[in-house]
């Protein structure tokens, strides 16, 4: 059963978003606060990003990570401590990677990492440009897969990044080359296939969505 948001929790989220708007202008900020970005309408429903809080969100994210279809690519199956060990350094870091839940009509159903690709180890493997912003996506629950939800949300998140990070000219991603459904979803969401890249843990498809062509793709 996916986590449902109570009225109390919705009020807390609204409070955090207000604080996030203030934090987004802090000196040295790298990505702003995706939690302050307004919800958007998509063909799948109203979508919003909510920055992760481990004490609230770890059980549902860990459960998703233990789905065999997810574990095959994320490689974070196991007890909650495995997922926590992956997320906590991002939360305690300098803001170059922000883990978020994706809420569809108020229900958590996806996990996202929005990160500065030009400041990430990925930048050693492709011709990165300043302020390139990357996305990682996990869809939780079988019912959210194979019916275009991933495509709709990838397009929505890429648009949110380009709308709220004006210095970002490109949104990039590096799904496993063998993850055909993921690569297909990126292509359908307006990303282009740029190159095959050898990363330490996989051979990846470098996918790019350019600000210049966002209206055409």
Backbone bond lengths (Angstrom), bond angles and torsions (degrees), N, CA, C in turn:
res aa  C-N    CA-C-N  psi(-1)  N-CA   C-N-CA  omega(-1)  CA-C   N-CA-C  phi
1 X - - - 1.462 - - 1.525 108.55 -
2 X 1.328 117.64 122.80 1.447 120.98 179.85 1.523 109.83 -69.70
3 X 1.335 114.65 151.60 1.446 122.11 179.41 1.522 110.16 -62.31
4 X 1.325 117.01 130.87 1.459 122.28 176.25 1.527 108.62 -103.05
5 X 1.318 116.82 149.28 1.450 121.13 -178.81 1.528 109.83 -97.12
6 X 1.320 115.83 119.98 1.454 120.83 176.93 1.525 108.99 -80.40
7 X 1.354 115.68 167.76 1.462 119.23 178.04 1.525 110.76 -60.97
8 X 1.337 116.75 -36.81 1.459 120.31 179.02 1.527 110.84 -63.81
9 X 1.334 115.68 -42.98 1.455 119.65 -179.67 1.524 110.76 -68.80
10 X 1.331 117.53 -38.03 1.462 120.17 176.93 1.522 111.34 -61.51
11 X 1.327 116.33 -37.81 1.462 119.78 177.07 1.523 110.85 -65.10
12 X 1.341 116.48 -39.97 1.455 120.99 178.54 1.524 110.62 -64.30
13 X 1.338 116.02 -40.73 1.469 120.42 178.68 1.523 110.21 -62.26
14 X 1.331 116.67 -43.25 1.459 119.93 179.38 1.526 111.04 -60.96
15 X 1.348 116.17 -39.50 1.456 120.50 178.27 1.522 110.88 -64.33
16 X 1.354 115.70 -42.67 1.459 119.52 179.95 1.516 111.30 -65.36
17 X 1.344 117.48 -36.94 1.457 119.93 179.00 1.517 110.95 -65.14
18 X 1.319 116.70 -38.30 1.458 119.25 176.36 1.507 111.73 -61.96
19 X 1.345 116.17 -42.61 1.464 120.17 176.86 1.516 110.29 -65.27
20 X 1.329 116.52 -36.73 1.462 120.75 -179.46 1.512 111.89 -63.33
21 X 1.337 117.19 -36.20 1.453 120.09 178.31 1.509 110.64 -61.23
22 X 1.353 116.53 -38.26 1.456 120.03 178.23 1.517 110.91 -70.51
23 X 1.359 117.47 -39.22 1.453 121.01 -179.07 1.517 111.94 -67.42
24 X 1.338 116.83 -29.24 1.457 120.48 -173.47 1.518 112.69 -62.91
25 X 1.347 118.49 -18.71 1.449 121.32 -179.61 1.521 112.24 -99.62
26 X 1.329 117.72 6.74 1.459 120.83 -177.07 1.517 110.50 -66.78
27 X 1.364 118.06 143.65 1.456 120.98 178.62 1.526 110.59 -58.98
28 X 1.321 116.10 141.38 1.460 120.40 177.84 1.502 113.88 80.40
29 X 1.330 117.34 1.48 1.460 119.98 -178.83 1.521 109.75 -65.71
30 X 1.338 117.17 137.90 1.456 121.51 -174.32 1.523 113.61 -100.26
31 X 1.330 116.93 -36.70 1.462 120.28 -174.51 1.528 113.20 -130.74
32 X 1.315 118.53 7.66 1.450 118.70 -172.79 1.515 110.10 65.91
33 X 1.315 116.86 -151.36 1.461 121.82 177.52 1.513 108.99 -131.08
34 X 1.342 117.45 102.19 1.466 119.39 179.82 1.521 113.25 -55.16
35 X 1.340 117.73 -24.22 1.449 119.99 178.79 1.515 112.91 -66.66
36 X 1.334 117.85 -17.72 1.465 121.16 178.19 1.524 112.19 -91.55
37 X 1.337 116.46 -6.70 1.470 119.24 178.65 1.526 108.74 -73.61
38 X 1.307 119.27 134.30 1.468 120.40 -173.78 1.520 111.93 -69.73
39 X 1.329 116.64 153.79 1.476 120.55 175.15 1.527 110.62 -59.23
40 X 1.338 115.39 153.30 1.459 120.72 179.16 1.522 109.15 -128.62
41 X 1.327 115.19 150.10 1.457 120.18 175.27 1.517 109.21 -83.72
42 X 1.316 116.56 135.04 1.456 122.55 175.82 1.533 107.99 -130.77
43 X 1.335 117.84 167.08 1.469 118.92 176.24 1.523 113.21 -60.09
44 X 1.342 116.79 -19.72 1.462 120.28 -179.56 1.524 112.80 -91.52
45 X 1.345 117.96 -12.21 1.455 121.48 -176.66 1.514 110.76 136.09
46 X 1.329 116.87 -173.99 1.461 120.98 179.25 1.522 109.61 -79.58
47 X 1.320 115.58 127.26 1.461 121.25 -173.93 1.520 110.19 -117.97
48 X 1.342 115.33 139.77 1.462 121.21 176.46 1.523 109.41 -145.90
49 X 1.322 115.48 152.78 1.458 122.37 175.42 1.518 109.69 -99.99
50 X 1.320 116.17 141.19 1.459 122.75 178.99 1.522 108.58 -133.57
51 X 1.343 118.53 113.26 1.464 119.70 179.20 1.522 111.78 -54.47
52 X 1.319 115.62 139.56 1.462 121.76 -175.04 1.525 111.23 -69.54
53 X 1.345 114.66 139.93 1.463 122.99 164.80 1.520 106.56 -121.66
54 X 1.325 115.75 120.07 1.463 119.30 -172.51 1.522 112.63 -58.82
55 X 1.335 117.29 -41.29 1.465 119.21 -175.89 1.520 111.48 -64.93
56 X 1.296 117.62 -23.04 1.460 122.06 -179.70 1.526 112.24 -97.84
57 X 1.325 117.06 -38.38 1.461 121.24 -164.30 1.522 115.00 -108.59
58 X 1.324 118.00 -12.50 1.463 119.37 -174.24 1.528 113.33 -58.24
59 X 1.336 120.36 -44.20 1.475 118.18 -177.38 1.524 113.92 -57.74
60 X 1.343 117.09 -44.49 1.470 118.27 -176.69 1.527 110.78 -72.27
61 X 1.337 118.58 -37.89 1.464 119.94 179.57 1.520 110.44 -67.26
62 X 1.332 117.13 -41.39 1.460 120.67 178.52 1.521 110.99 -63.00
63 X 1.331 116.61 -38.48 1.463 119.62 177.77 1.526 110.69 -62.22
64 X 1.331 116.38 -42.97 1.463 118.97 176.85 1.532 110.87 -61.98
65 X 1.321 117.13 -40.91 1.464 120.42 -178.26 1.526 111.70 -63.72
66 X 1.318 117.16 -22.72 1.459 120.79 179.59 1.518 113.76 -90.40
67 X 1.312 116.83 0.49 1.462 120.68 171.14 1.531 106.99 -68.66
68 X 1.321 119.32 125.62 1.467 120.21 -176.55 1.525 113.75 -54.42
69 X 1.339 117.49 -36.49 1.458 120.01 -179.74 1.528 111.48 -65.92
70 X 1.331 116.71 -30.44 1.462 121.77 177.73 1.522 110.40 -82.46
71 X 1.323 116.05 -45.50 1.462 121.19 -176.29 1.520 112.68 -59.13
72 X 1.336 116.77 -29.44 1.458 120.51 -179.18 1.521 111.98 -60.81
73 X 1.331 117.34 -26.59 1.463 120.43 -177.77 1.528 113.12 -112.92
74 X 1.332 118.02 -34.98 1.460 119.89 -179.69 1.530 111.83 -84.21
75 X 1.319 116.98 -28.20 1.472 122.33 177.44 1.527 112.05 57.10
76 X 1.348 116.20 43.31 1.464 122.00 179.26 1.526 111.47 -125.11
77 X 1.328 116.82 25.28 1.457 119.56 176.39 1.524 109.82 -68.57
78 X 1.339 115.45 153.51 1.459 120.70 179.86 1.509 110.70 130.76
79 X 1.321 118.02 -164.83 1.466 121.11 -179.44 1.524 111.09 -66.09
80 X 1.325 115.36 166.86 1.465 120.68 -178.43 1.519 112.36 -56.71
81 X 1.326 116.83 -27.74 1.469 119.83 -178.86 1.527 111.74 -62.71
82 X 1.331 117.25 -28.22 1.468 120.33 178.79 1.527 109.61 -66.79
83 X 1.328 116.51 -48.70 1.465 120.33 178.08 1.523 110.78 -64.65
84 X 1.328 117.44 -41.26 1.465 120.88 178.90 1.521 110.70 -60.62
85 X 1.333 116.89 -39.05 1.454 120.61 179.88 1.520 112.44 -65.74
86 X 1.320 116.96 -24.54 1.464 121.55 177.17 1.529 111.09 -82.13
87 X 1.325 117.18 -39.20 1.463 121.23 -173.44 1.526 112.49 -85.02
88 X 1.331 117.63 -38.90 1.469 120.22 -172.46 1.522 113.57 -56.96
89 X 1.331 120.45 -43.18 1.473 118.50 178.95 1.527 112.90 -59.95
90 X 1.322 117.66 -30.91 1.458 119.61 176.47 1.524 110.92 -68.60
91 X 1.331 116.04 -42.28 1.462 120.33 -179.71 1.516 112.04 -67.19
92 X 1.322 116.77 -31.08 1.463 121.46 -177.37 1.527 112.38 -96.65
93 X 1.322 117.06 2.60 1.457 121.13 -177.77 1.515 112.74 -85.23
94 X 1.339 115.34 -159.28 1.457 120.86 -174.04 1.518 113.18 -94.86
95 X 1.321 117.02 10.11 1.456 120.16 177.60 1.506 114.66 92.23
96 X 1.325 117.08 10.82 1.475 118.35 179.66 1.526 112.13 -80.42
97 X 1.324 117.96 -10.71 1.458 122.97 174.19 1.518 108.18 -142.10
98 X 1.340 116.49 127.06 1.461 121.73 -176.21 1.525 109.12 -121.95
99 X 1.336 118.19 110.80 1.464 120.65 176.34 1.523 110.51 -79.31
100 X 1.319 116.00 137.41 1.467 121.63 -176.29 1.517 110.42 -138.17
101 X 1.321 115.17 150.94 1.461 121.00 162.83 1.523 108.35 -86.61
102 X 1.324 115.96 146.17 1.455 120.81 169.74 1.512 108.78 -101.90
103 X 1.320 116.58 124.83 1.464 122.08 -179.62 1.515 109.02 -105.11
104 X 1.306 116.31 127.28 1.465 122.07 176.36 1.522 107.66 -113.85
105 X 1.321 115.59 114.01 1.468 121.49 -174.73 1.526 110.57 52.45
106 X 1.340 115.69 40.20 1.460 122.19 174.41 1.509 115.83 86.01
107 X 1.329 118.65 -2.83 1.457 121.65 -177.51 1.524 110.28 -109.55
108 X 1.337 118.08 127.31 1.474 119.84 176.02 1.521 110.41 -63.17
109 X 1.354 115.72 127.35 1.469 118.95 -177.45 1.533 112.23 -145.15
110 X 1.323 117.31 3.85 1.458 119.46 178.58 1.521 109.72 -155.92
111 X 1.321 114.59 158.54 1.469 122.00 177.47 1.522 107.49 -121.90
112 X 1.332 116.07 134.91 1.457 122.86 -176.64 1.521 110.37 -129.10
113 X 1.304 115.19 148.43 1.459 121.35 166.42 1.520 107.06 -125.96
114 X 1.318 115.72 118.82 1.463 122.33 176.59 1.519 106.28 -105.16
115 X 1.314 117.38 123.22 1.464 119.32 -170.48 1.526 111.19 -143.14
116 X 1.316 114.85 156.06 1.451 120.85 175.84 1.519 108.67 -79.57
117 X 1.323 116.31 101.07 1.460 120.79 -176.46 1.520 111.87 -64.31
118 X 1.336 117.29 -30.76 1.464 119.90 -179.53 1.526 112.44 -72.41
119 X 1.337 117.37 -14.54 1.464 122.06 178.05 1.524 111.43 -108.75
120 X 1.309 116.63 6.18 1.454 123.92 -176.60 1.535 109.61 -99.77
121 X 1.345 118.18 155.94 1.469 118.80 173.77 1.529 113.60 -53.31
122 X 1.343 117.21 -24.11 1.462 120.34 176.73 1.522 111.41 -54.11
123 X 1.333 117.51 -32.35 1.465 121.45 -175.76 1.526 112.63 -61.96
124 X 1.345 117.49 -19.11 1.463 120.06 177.27 1.520 112.17 -76.29
125 X 1.325 116.70 -8.48 1.462 120.24 -172.44 1.534 113.58 -115.08
126 X 1.320 117.97 1.26 1.466 120.22 176.29 1.527 107.71 -153.70
127 X 1.338 118.69 163.35 1.472 120.80 -179.73 1.534 111.36 -75.22
128 X 1.309 115.92 80.76 1.461 121.42 -176.23 1.527 110.80 -67.98
129 X 1.324 114.15 150.39 1.455 121.33 174.81 1.524 108.82 -117.06
130 X 1.341 118.29 152.52 1.465 120.15 179.12 1.524 111.66 -54.32
131 X 1.318 114.77 134.19 1.469 124.14 176.72 1.523 113.72 73.46
132 X 1.336 118.56 10.58 1.471 118.78 167.82 1.525 108.08 -52.72
133 X 1.313 116.88 133.46 1.462 121.85 -178.31 1.521 108.71 -120.58
134 X 1.333 115.98 129.18 1.452 121.30 -177.37 1.518 112.25 -104.25
135 X 1.335 115.10 159.67 1.458 121.24 175.69 1.522 109.83 -134.68
136 X 1.324 115.31 139.08 1.459 123.55 167.34 1.522 106.92 -116.57
137 X 1.319 117.04 144.38 1.468 120.99 -177.04 1.516 111.06 -136.61
138 X 1.315 115.29 137.17 1.467 123.70 170.36 1.521 107.08 -127.82
139 X 1.325 117.10 123.10 1.457 120.97 173.33 1.522 108.91 -92.43
140 X 1.324 116.83 124.01 1.451 120.98 -179.83 1.525 110.99 -91.91
141 X 1.319 116.50 131.07 1.461 119.54 176.34 1.511 112.76 92.92
142 X 1.302 116.08 130.36 1.462 121.61 -177.09 1.520 111.35 -60.02
143 X 1.316 118.11 -35.35 1.467 119.89 -175.11 1.526 112.42 -66.28
144 X 1.329 118.27 -15.65 1.460 120.96 179.00 1.526 112.89 -91.02
145 X 1.332 117.20 2.24 1.457 120.39 -176.21 1.517 111.01 -111.16
146 X 1.324 114.85 150.36 1.456 120.76 172.07 1.512 115.69 76.43
147 X 1.337 117.76 13.51 1.476 118.97 178.89 1.532 112.02 -135.17
148 X 1.331 116.07 23.18 1.458 120.38 173.76 1.510 115.84 89.40
149 X 1.341 118.26 0.76 1.466 120.26 -179.62 1.525 110.46 -64.84
150 X 1.337 116.69 -44.94 1.463 120.23 -179.47 1.521 111.67 -58.75
151 X 1.315 116.67 -43.66 1.460 120.69 178.48 1.527 111.05 -59.62
152 X 1.337 116.87 -47.75 1.466 121.14 -178.92 1.525 111.48 -60.85
153 X 1.320 116.57 -41.52 1.455 119.62 -177.14 1.523 111.94 -75.40
154 X 1.322 117.85 -36.94 1.469 119.93 176.05 1.524 110.69 -60.72
155 X 1.317 116.33 -42.84 1.465 119.03 177.71 1.530 110.18 -63.59
156 X 1.326 116.85 -42.22 1.465 120.54 -178.71 1.516 111.06 -63.78
157 X 1.328 117.43 -44.98 1.462 120.12 -178.08 1.524 110.76 -68.89
158 X 1.326 117.97 -40.93 1.460 119.68 176.83 1.526 110.56 -59.87
159 X 1.335 117.02 -41.43 1.461 120.15 177.88 1.527 111.44 -65.32
160 X 1.328 117.13 -39.54 1.460 120.10 177.47 1.525 110.91 -61.60
161 X 1.321 116.53 -43.50 1.461 120.24 178.29 1.527 110.31 -59.92
162 X 1.317 116.91 -49.15 1.466 120.08 -177.57 1.524 111.75 -67.27
163 X 1.320 117.64 -32.94 1.461 121.10 179.03 1.525 112.43 -70.41
164 X 1.335 116.82 -36.54 1.465 120.32 -170.50 1.525 114.12 -106.97
165 X 1.319 117.02 -6.73 1.466 120.53 175.78 1.527 107.15 -123.26
166 X 1.322 117.86 82.05 1.467 120.64 -171.51 1.520 114.60 -63.37
167 X 1.329 118.12 -21.28 1.472 119.52 178.66 1.520 112.30 -84.23
168 X 1.310 117.03 -7.16 1.466 120.92 177.63 1.520 109.50 -84.94
169 X 1.321 116.31 119.49 1.463 121.04 178.98 1.515 112.51 -97.32
170 X 1.358 116.93 -15.40 1.461 119.38 -176.28 1.527 109.68 -145.57
171 X 1.313 115.77 138.43 1.463 122.17 169.33 1.527 106.23 -103.79
172 X 1.329 116.44 130.23 1.461 120.15 -175.63 1.525 110.08 -123.31
173 X 1.317 115.29 160.95 1.464 121.90 176.32 1.514 107.83 -152.57
174 X 1.336 116.03 159.39 1.470 119.96 -177.53 1.525 110.31 -139.40
175 X 1.352 117.04 63.39 1.469 118.76 177.59 1.525 110.80 -65.48
176 X 1.320 114.35 153.98 1.469 119.85 175.21 1.532 108.68 -57.28
177 X 1.326 115.38 133.69 1.457 120.06 -177.69 1.521 112.25 -59.98
178 X 1.348 117.06 -27.72 1.463 120.73 -179.53 1.527 112.70 -83.54
179 X 1.336 117.05 -7.25 1.468 120.83 179.94 1.534 108.28 -86.97
180 X 1.311 115.02 75.58 1.461 121.04 -173.60 1.528 113.29 -57.25
181 X 1.347 120.67 -44.00 1.474 119.28 178.81 1.521 112.43 -59.89
182 X 1.345 117.52 -37.49 1.459 120.23 179.75 1.522 111.00 -68.19
183 X 1.316 117.18 -47.27 1.464 120.32 178.93 1.520 110.34 -59.13
184 X 1.321 117.07 -43.04 1.457 121.28 179.18 1.524 111.63 -62.02
185 X 1.338 116.92 -39.59 1.464 120.37 179.57 1.523 110.79 -64.21
186 X 1.336 116.85 -41.50 1.465 119.54 177.92 1.525 110.67 -62.58
187 X 1.322 117.40 -44.31 1.460 120.52 179.47 1.529 111.11 -60.21
188 X 1.321 116.79 -43.15 1.464 120.99 -179.60 1.527 111.92 -69.10
189 X 1.355 116.57 -21.41 1.464 120.99 -178.80 1.525 112.57 -89.96
190 X 1.336 117.70 7.91 1.455 120.36 175.82 1.516 114.71 97.83
191 X 1.340 117.13 5.48 1.458 120.26 173.52 1.525 108.60 -83.01
192 X 1.309 116.47 153.41 1.457 121.32 173.46 1.528 109.36 -112.16
193 X 1.310 115.33 149.59 1.468 120.46 174.86 1.522 107.67 -77.78
194 X 1.338 116.43 120.17 1.459 121.04 -176.44 1.519 113.26 -99.42
195 X 1.341 117.03 -41.58 1.461 119.61 -176.44 1.517 109.23 -171.65
196 X 1.327 115.63 164.07 1.453 122.13 165.69 1.522 107.44 -94.40
197 X 1.332 116.28 133.22 1.460 119.99 -178.48 1.526 109.56 -129.04
198 X 1.323 115.42 139.50 1.457 121.53 176.93 1.512 109.29 -91.22
199 X 1.335 116.63 109.72 1.457 122.96 175.95 1.518 108.92 -100.18
200 X 1.320 118.31 165.36 1.469 119.98 -176.76 1.525 114.28 -56.27
201 X 1.344 116.86 -32.09 1.459 119.45 -174.11 1.523 114.25 -114.12
202 X 1.344 117.41 2.52 1.467 118.37 -177.41 1.520 110.07 -171.59
203 X 1.325 114.81 163.71 1.464 121.08 165.65 1.518 105.80 -97.73
204 X 1.318 116.29 124.12 1.459 121.18 -169.07 1.513 111.52 -116.68
205 X 1.316 114.12 155.79 1.462 122.25 169.77 1.524 107.49 -95.89
206 X 1.323 116.72 116.44 1.461 120.13 177.54 1.523 108.24 -80.54
207 X 1.326 115.67 114.63 1.460 122.39 -178.01 1.532 108.47 -108.65
208 X 1.324 116.72 138.34 1.461 121.11 -174.83 1.519 109.67 -134.14
209 X 1.319 115.97 132.22 1.472 120.24 169.81 1.518 107.51 -115.20
210 X 1.312 116.07 116.24 1.457 122.32 -175.41 1.520 111.52 -89.54
211 X 1.321 116.15 136.66 1.467 119.72 175.60 1.533 110.00 -57.61
212 X 1.322 116.97 -40.24 1.463 121.47 -174.87 1.526 112.40 -57.43
213 X 1.347 115.85 -36.22 1.462 118.74 -173.69 1.523 113.42 -109.26
214 X 1.327 117.10 15.63 1.460 118.24 -174.07 1.528 112.32 -64.18
215 X 1.314 118.22 -29.13 1.463 119.63 179.88 1.513 112.63 -77.14
216 X 1.323 116.79 -20.34 1.455 120.20 -177.95 1.521 113.02 -94.45
217 X 1.342 117.56 -19.93 1.462 120.88 -174.36 1.530 111.23 -115.64
